[in-house]
Amino acid sequence: MPIDRRSLMAAPLVLGLASLAKAQTPVPEVPGGALPPGLPQPSETIDLWPKGAPGAPAKPLVETVQERSTDRLVTDRAVFGITRPRMAVFRPDRPNGAAVLITPGGGYRWVVVDKEGYEMGRWLAARGFTAFVLFYRLPGEGWAAGPDVALADAQRAMRLIRHRARDFAVDPERVSAMGFSAGGHLCADLSTRFDAKAYEPVDAADALSARPHSAAPIYPVIGCRGRRRLRRGCFGLRLGLGPGLVRAARYLQIAHSRFRIALTGSSSQLKKLCRSRMMFALSVMPGCTG
């Protein structure tokens, strides 16, 4: 078959894109696990850190995926020991130009794959949104960034989506965030501390804003007054403080979740927050789910 000049010039680009796609870390999977028929599974991923995630723990982690469902037609996977944080991509058939970064829950002990990740990714993609499910690093696993390690991944993810907006037919000004439970906390954290320096810049993407166009923290873990189990669980792991319950709660309120202060403030403060486009959905149900 004859090869024209245009095909020859395009070949290196095609090969380059193919090699880039192959170089990405696959989605979390249970070894040998069967998947239910009829549900689209993501095959495209984006690694956040081209040279590996910064500040690795002294003791190497092993990424582990657990299947918690006993129903062969329903998957309920959770992953921990994440060393290569990445996004799983759900592309719509007809993109509407908007994108959503999804941060699943898991109490900062693990990251839920299906019920707060892929299920929402499919739902959004069916409605024209390009969805990116984030598998972020966990604060209790010894990373140098400590309590900010998940925020660093969320900031980096938001910037990468904007940096590659053209690849996904996305308007970089229309990238929103959505999170559930502990992922709702991360979503709120990103929405308030998008400009905090959680990591050192690594490439051109880091010159872009990490601020979401709008945010949906859904049953977010952003308050812990009177919640002993909550303080011992999610927040202790989030901050790496173990049993320092009161200290964890106080630190989180001041440094990490300014939404908590707004929600317990005056009625005028609350009305101002509700009018803000930053919060198009907010359900305050503190607790560890996932």
C-alpha beads as a LAMMPS data file, in Angstrom:
LAMMPS data file: protein, C-alpha beads

290 atoms
289 bonds

1 atom types
1 bond types

-500.0 500.0 xlo xhi
-500.0 500.0 ylo yhi
-500.0 500.0 zlo zhi

Masses

1 110.0

Atoms # bond

1 1 1 0.000 0.000 0.000
2 1 1 1.508 3.391 -0.986
3 1 1 2.262 5.832 1.842
4 1 1 1.840 9.528 1.110
5 1 1 3.874 12.327 2.660
6 1 1 1.084 13.375 5.050
7 1 1 0.764 9.862 6.500
8 1 1 4.510 9.638 6.920
9 1 1 4.670 12.942 8.805
10 1 1 1.765 11.968 11.062
11 1 1 3.220 8.573 11.979
12 1 1 5.618 9.829 14.713
13 1 1 2.763 11.747 16.366
14 1 1 0.485 8.701 16.336
15 1 1 3.256 6.490 17.696
16 1 1 4.079 9.064 20.350
17 1 1 0.496 9.255 21.540
18 1 1 0.223 5.483 21.554
19 1 1 3.373 5.088 23.627
20 1 1 2.144 7.759 26.042
21 1 1 -1.144 5.908 26.477
22 1 1 0.661 2.622 27.050
23 1 1 2.916 4.203 29.654
24 1 1 0.024 5.073 31.968
25 1 1 -0.721 2.932 35.017
26 1 1 -3.803 0.717 34.531
27 1 1 -6.934 1.213 36.612
28 1 1 -7.072 -0.604 39.980
29 1 1 -8.253 -4.178 39.476
30 1 1 -8.783 -7.269 41.588
31 1 1 -6.434 -9.964 40.226
32 1 1 -8.574 -12.508 38.413
33 1 1 -11.748 -10.753 39.471
34 1 1 -14.762 -11.067 37.168
35 1 1 -16.587 -7.915 36.157
36 1 1 -20.374 -7.705 35.742
37 1 1 -21.544 -7.720 32.109
38 1 1 -22.931 -4.593 30.499
39 1 1 -21.164 -1.992 32.629
40 1 1 -18.492 0.021 30.818
41 1 1 -15.156 -0.045 32.619
42 1 1 -12.596 2.707 32.081
43 1 1 -9.511 1.748 30.108
44 1 1 -7.931 5.195 29.847
45 1 1 -5.909 6.596 32.739
46 1 1 -3.739 9.635 33.403
47 1 1 -0.828 9.365 35.831
48 1 1 -0.460 12.519 37.905
49 1 1 3.287 12.519 38.401
50 1 1 5.502 11.799 35.355
51 1 1 8.536 10.942 37.494
52 1 1 6.665 9.288 40.328
53 1 1 4.761 10.770 43.249
54 1 1 6.941 12.964 45.476
55 1 1 7.830 12.147 49.086
56 1 1 7.434 8.363 48.997
57 1 1 7.198 6.519 52.335
58 1 1 10.340 4.902 53.736
59 1 1 8.577 1.531 53.670
60 1 1 7.435 0.740 50.109
61 1 1 3.686 0.420 49.666
62 1 1 1.939 -2.296 47.702
63 1 1 -1.228 -1.230 45.915
64 1 1 -4.014 -3.579 46.973
65 1 1 -7.547 -3.809 45.600
66 1 1 -10.205 -5.622 47.619
67 1 1 -13.568 -6.816 46.333
68 1 1 -16.096 -6.367 49.126
69 1 1 -19.189 -7.537 47.273
70 1 1 -20.434 -11.127 47.384
71 1 1 -22.774 -10.561 44.443
72 1 1 -21.158 -11.477 41.137
73 1 1 -23.303 -8.886 39.355
74 1 1 -22.270 -6.017 41.642
75 1 1 -18.729 -4.811 42.247
76 1 1 -17.746 -2.887 45.361
77 1 1 -13.993 -2.488 45.188
78 1 1 -11.683 -0.459 47.416
79 1 1 -7.996 0.309 46.882
80 1 1 -5.238 1.308 49.296
81 1 1 -1.452 1.504 49.151
82 1 1 -1.708 3.776 46.108
83 1 1 1.791 4.652 44.912
84 1 1 0.910 5.897 41.426
85 1 1 -1.997 8.311 41.889
86 1 1 -3.989 8.576 38.682
87 1 1 -7.301 9.412 37.094
88 1 1 -9.622 6.991 35.330
89 1 1 -11.315 8.725 32.408
90 1 1 -14.945 8.393 31.345
91 1 1 -15.432 9.996 27.931
92 1 1 -18.953 10.899 26.775
93 1 1 -20.134 10.065 23.272
94 1 1 -21.045 13.718 22.784
95 1 1 -18.965 15.996 25.032
96 1 1 -20.760 19.082 26.300
97 1 1 -17.475 20.860 27.010
98 1 1 -17.601 20.441 30.797
99 1 1 -15.564 18.123 33.013
100 1 1 -15.858 16.869 36.588
101 1 1 -13.078 15.641 38.864
102 1 1 -14.536 12.941 41.143
103 1 1 -12.938 12.144 44.503
104 1 1 -14.483 8.967 45.971
105 1 1 -14.705 8.338 49.704
106 1 1 -13.266 5.651 51.921
107 1 1 -12.568 7.330 55.243
108 1 1 -8.980 8.067 54.145
109 1 1 -8.321 4.369 54.784
110 1 1 -8.873 3.413 51.158
111 1 1 -10.409 4.869 47.996
112 1 1 -13.713 3.390 46.844
113 1 1 -13.672 2.372 43.188
114 1 1 -17.269 1.693 42.219
115 1 1 -20.114 3.208 44.210
116 1 1 -18.625 6.695 44.646
117 1 1 -16.330 6.581 41.632
118 1 1 -17.172 4.637 38.500
119 1 1 -20.937 4.752 39.023
120 1 1 -20.886 8.547 39.084
121 1 1 -18.395 8.626 36.210
122 1 1 -20.776 6.616 34.016
123 1 1 -23.755 8.748 35.057
124 1 1 -21.984 11.995 34.190
125 1 1 -20.551 10.679 30.905
126 1 1 -24.049 9.620 29.813
127 1 1 -25.054 13.281 30.197
128 1 1 -22.176 14.724 28.200
129 1 1 -19.660 15.434 30.967
130 1 1 -16.106 14.133 30.775
131 1 1 -15.493 12.516 34.157
132 1 1 -12.161 11.909 35.844
133 1 1 -12.189 9.552 38.851
134 1 1 -9.194 10.309 41.066
135 1 1 -7.305 7.589 42.929
136 1 1 -5.434 9.726 45.425
137 1 1 -2.742 8.892 47.963
138 1 1 -3.782 8.296 51.570
139 1 1 -2.485 10.459 54.439
140 1 1 -1.987 7.595 56.887
141 1 1 0.475 5.719 54.682
142 1 1 3.648 7.649 55.448
143 1 1 3.956 10.172 52.607
144 1 1 6.187 13.184 53.268
145 1 1 3.322 15.629 52.570
146 1 1 1.431 14.138 55.519
147 1 1 -2.104 15.524 55.811
148 1 1 -1.776 17.423 52.524
149 1 1 -0.879 14.454 50.329
150 1 1 -4.431 13.972 49.030
151 1 1 -4.801 17.710 48.440
152 1 1 -1.567 17.683 46.419
153 1 1 -3.012 14.965 44.177
154 1 1 -6.316 16.827 43.795
155 1 1 -4.572 20.086 42.865
156 1 1 -2.327 18.310 40.389
157 1 1 -5.311 16.476 38.856
158 1 1 -7.278 19.691 38.351
159 1 1 -4.301 21.329 36.653
160 1 1 -3.650 18.335 34.410
161 1 1 -7.270 18.286 33.247
162 1 1 -6.969 21.932 32.250
163 1 1 -3.572 21.357 30.674
164 1 1 -4.996 18.578 28.482
165 1 1 -8.435 20.136 27.970
166 1 1 -8.138 20.083 24.183
167 1 1 -7.514 16.307 24.210
168 1 1 -10.915 15.808 25.812
169 1 1 -12.911 18.565 24.071
170 1 1 -13.226 20.336 27.423
171 1 1 -13.402 24.045 28.160
172 1 1 -10.660 24.604 30.799
173 1 1 -12.911 27.159 32.503
174 1 1 -15.621 24.509 33.030
175 1 1 -13.835 21.960 35.200
176 1 1 -15.721 21.220 38.420
177 1 1 -15.097 18.965 41.426
178 1 1 -17.331 16.426 43.154
179 1 1 -16.545 14.232 46.150
180 1 1 -18.233 11.855 48.555
181 1 1 -17.664 11.413 52.299
182 1 1 -13.893 11.665 52.889
183 1 1 -13.662 12.493 49.180
184 1 1 -16.214 15.215 49.888
185 1 1 -13.811 16.585 52.474
186 1 1 -11.053 16.516 49.855
187 1 1 -13.360 18.266 47.383
188 1 1 -14.098 21.001 49.949
189 1 1 -10.416 21.227 50.825
190 1 1 -9.533 21.696 47.155
191 1 1 -12.249 24.325 46.749
192 1 1 -10.921 26.423 49.630
193 1 1 -7.178 25.733 49.398
194 1 1 -6.725 25.456 45.644
195 1 1 -3.853 27.928 45.790
196 1 1 -2.054 26.450 48.814
197 1 1 1.408 25.199 47.928
198 1 1 0.924 21.481 48.539
199 1 1 3.794 20.390 46.270
200 1 1 6.668 21.721 44.194
201 1 1 5.835 22.409 40.504
202 1 1 6.983 19.702 38.100
203 1 1 5.960 20.952 34.649
204 1 1 3.967 23.545 32.695
205 1 1 0.629 22.209 33.961
206 1 1 1.430 23.527 37.425
207 1 1 1.254 27.121 36.192
208 1 1 -2.519 26.671 35.776
209 1 1 -5.172 27.251 38.414
210 1 1 -6.380 24.356 40.570
211 1 1 -9.589 26.168 41.503
212 1 1 -12.726 24.250 40.493
213 1 1 -15.344 26.133 38.498
214 1 1 -17.872 24.780 41.004
215 1 1 -17.863 22.094 43.667
216 1 1 -20.185 19.419 45.034
217 1 1 -19.015 18.018 48.378
218 1 1 -21.629 15.285 48.959
219 1 1 -22.096 14.083 52.572
220 1 1 -18.609 15.471 53.194
221 1 1 -16.652 14.744 56.335
222 1 1 -16.149 18.352 57.417
223 1 1 -17.283 18.390 61.031
224 1 1 -16.673 16.144 64.003
225 1 1 -18.178 17.760 67.076
226 1 1 -19.591 15.029 69.296
227 1 1 -18.582 12.286 66.848
228 1 1 -16.170 10.083 68.760
229 1 1 -16.011 7.343 66.141
230 1 1 -15.456 9.934 63.425
231 1 1 -12.634 11.623 65.277
232 1 1 -10.902 8.310 65.856
233 1 1 -11.361 7.188 62.283
234 1 1 -11.304 9.512 59.307
235 1 1 -9.830 12.582 60.929
236 1 1 -7.117 10.722 62.808
237 1 1 -5.940 9.142 59.578
238 1 1 -6.401 12.371 57.629
239 1 1 -4.049 14.193 59.950
240 1 1 -1.801 11.334 61.011
241 1 1 -2.523 12.154 64.658
242 1 1 -3.713 8.738 65.813
243 1 1 -5.721 9.067 69.041
244 1 1 -5.232 12.848 69.375
245 1 1 -8.962 13.357 68.963
246 1 1 -9.506 16.912 70.128
247 1 1 -6.265 18.063 68.559
248 1 1 -7.290 16.484 65.238
249 1 1 -10.688 18.133 65.265
250 1 1 -9.284 21.542 66.113
251 1 1 -6.489 21.323 63.538
252 1 1 -8.882 20.238 60.820
253 1 1 -11.342 23.035 61.516
254 1 1 -8.691 25.739 61.414
255 1 1 -6.320 24.515 58.714
256 1 1 -8.230 22.281 56.381
257 1 1 -11.982 22.797 56.254
258 1 1 -13.044 26.386 56.266
259 1 1 -16.503 25.217 55.186
260 1 1 -16.942 23.970 58.759
261 1 1 -16.484 27.488 60.098
262 1 1 -18.875 28.958 57.528
263 1 1 -21.559 26.381 58.257
264 1 1 -21.457 27.112 61.989
265 1 1 -21.347 30.878 61.506
266 1 1 -24.089 33.467 61.247
267 1 1 -27.112 33.131 58.990
268 1 1 -25.739 35.878 56.755
269 1 1 -22.500 33.913 56.289
270 1 1 -24.463 30.792 55.393
271 1 1 -26.641 32.676 52.900
272 1 1 -23.540 34.141 51.278
273 1 1 -22.032 30.669 50.959
274 1 1 -25.230 29.266 49.453
275 1 1 -25.281 32.032 46.839
276 1 1 -21.714 31.246 45.847
277 1 1 -21.321 29.322 42.602
278 1 1 -18.544 27.348 44.286
279 1 1 -21.115 25.169 46.033
280 1 1 -23.802 23.860 43.690
281 1 1 -24.525 20.913 45.989
282 1 1 -23.851 20.463 49.660
283 1 1 -25.156 17.807 51.991
284 1 1 -23.755 17.921 55.501
285 1 1 -23.899 14.416 56.922
286 1 1 -20.621 13.931 58.814
287 1 1 -19.603 10.297 58.977
288 1 1 -17.296 7.680 57.573
289 1 1 -18.799 5.926 54.576
290 1 1 -17.317 3.991 51.717

Bonds

1 1 1 2
2 1 2 3
3 1 3 4
4 1 4 5
5 1 5 6
6 1 6 7
7 1 7 8
8 1 8 9
9 1 9 10
10 1 10 11
11 1 11 12
12 1 12 13
13 1 13 14
14 1 14 15
15 1 15 16
16 1 16 17
17 1 17 18
18 1 18 19
19 1 19 20
20 1 20 21
21 1 21 22
22 1 22 23
23 1 23 24
24 1 24 25
25 1 25 26
26 1 26 27
27 1 27 28
28 1 28 29
29 1 29 30
30 1 30 31
31 1 31 32
32 1 32 33
33 1 33 34
34 1 34 35
35 1 35 36
36 1 36 37
37 1 37 38
38 1 38 39
39 1 39 40
40 1 40 41
41 1 41 42
42 1 42 43
43 1 43 44
44 1 44 45
45 1 45 46
46 1 46 47
47 1 47 48
48 1 48 49
49 1 49 50
50 1 50 51
51 1 51 52
52 1 52 53
53 1 53 54
54 1 54 55
55 1 55 56
56 1 56 57
57 1 57 58
58 1 58 59
59 1 59 60
60 1 60 61
61 1 61 62
62 1 62 63
63 1 63 64
64 1 64 65
65 1 65 66
66 1 66 67
67 1 67 68
68 1 68 69
69 1 69 70
70 1 70 71
71 1 71 72
72 1 72 73
73 1 73 74
74 1 74 75
75 1 75 76
76 1 76 77
77 1 77 78
78 1 78 79
79 1 79 80
80 1 80 81
81 1 81 82
82 1 82 83
83 1 83 84
84 1 84 85
85 1 85 86
86 1 86 87
87 1 87 88
88 1 88 89
89 1 89 90
90 1 90 91
91 1 91 92
92 1 92 93
93 1 93 94
94 1 94 95
95 1 95 96
96 1 96 97
97 1 97 98
98 1 98 99
99 1 99 100
100 1 100 101
101 1 101 102
102 1 102 103
103 1 103 104
104 1 104 105
105 1 105 106
106 1 106 107
107 1 107 108
108 1 108 109
109 1 109 110
110 1 110 111
111 1 111 112
112 1 112 113
113 1 113 114
114 1 114 115
115 1 115 116
116 1 116 117
117 1 117 118
118 1 118 119
119 1 119 120
120 1 120 121
121 1 121 122
122 1 122 123
123 1 123 124
124 1 124 125
125 1 125 126
126 1 126 127
127 1 127 128
128 1 128 129
129 1 129 130
130 1 130 131
131 1 131 132
132 1 132 133
133 1 133 134
134 1 134 135
135 1 135 136
136 1 136 137
137 1 137 138
138 1 138 139
139 1 139 140
140 1 140 141
141 1 141 142
142 1 142 143
143 1 143 144
144 1 144 145
145 1 145 146
146 1 146 147
147 1 147 148
148 1 148 149
149 1 149 150
150 1 150 151
151 1 151 152
152 1 152 153
153 1 153 154
154 1 154 155
155 1 155 156
156 1 156 157
157 1 157 158
158 1 158 159
159 1 159 160
160 1 160 161
161 1 161 162
162 1 162 163
163 1 163 164
164 1 164 165
165 1 165 166
166 1 166 167
167 1 167 168
168 1 168 169
169 1 169 170
170 1 170 171
171 1 171 172
172 1 172 173
173 1 173 174
174 1 174 175
175 1 175 176
176 1 176 177
177 1 177 178
178 1 178 179
179 1 179 180
180 1 180 181
181 1 181 182
182 1 182 183
183 1 183 184
184 1 184 185
185 1 185 186
186 1 186 187
187 1 187 188
188 1 188 189
189 1 189 190
190 1 190 191
191 1 191 192
192 1 192 193
193 1 193 194
194 1 194 195
195 1 195 196
196 1 196 197
197 1 197 198
198 1 198 199
199 1 199 200
200 1 200 201
201 1 201 202
202 1 202 203
203 1 203 204
204 1 204 205
205 1 205 206
206 1 206 207
207 1 207 208
208 1 208 209
209 1 209 210
210 1 210 211
211 1 211 212
212 1 212 213
213 1 213 214
214 1 214 215
215 1 215 216
216 1 216 217
217 1 217 218
218 1 218 219
219 1 219 220
220 1 220 221
221 1 221 222
222 1 222 223
223 1 223 224
224 1 224 225
225 1 225 226
226 1 226 227
227 1 227 228
228 1 228 229
229 1 229 230
230 1 230 231
231 1 231 232
232 1 232 233
233 1 233 234
234 1 234 235
235 1 235 236
236 1 236 237
237 1 237 238
238 1 238 239
239 1 239 240
240 1 240 241
241 1 241 242
242 1 242 243
243 1 243 244
244 1 244 245
245 1 245 246
246 1 246 247
247 1 247 248
248 1 248 249
249 1 249 250
250 1 250 251
251 1 251 252
252 1 252 253
253 1 253 254
254 1 254 255
255 1 255 256
256 1 256 257
257 1 257 258
258 1 258 259
259 1 259 260
260 1 260 261
261 1 261 262
262 1 262 263
263 1 263 264
264 1 264 265
265 1 265 266
266 1 266 267
267 1 267 268
268 1 268 269
269 1 269 270
270 1 270 271
271 1 271 272
272 1 272 273
273 1 273 274
274 1 274 275
275 1 275 276
276 1 276 277
277 1 277 278
278 1 278 279
279 1 279 280
280 1 280 281
281 1 281 282
282 1 282 283
283 1 283 284
284 1 284 285
285 1 285 286
286 1 286 287
287 1 287 288
288 1 288 289
289 1 289 290
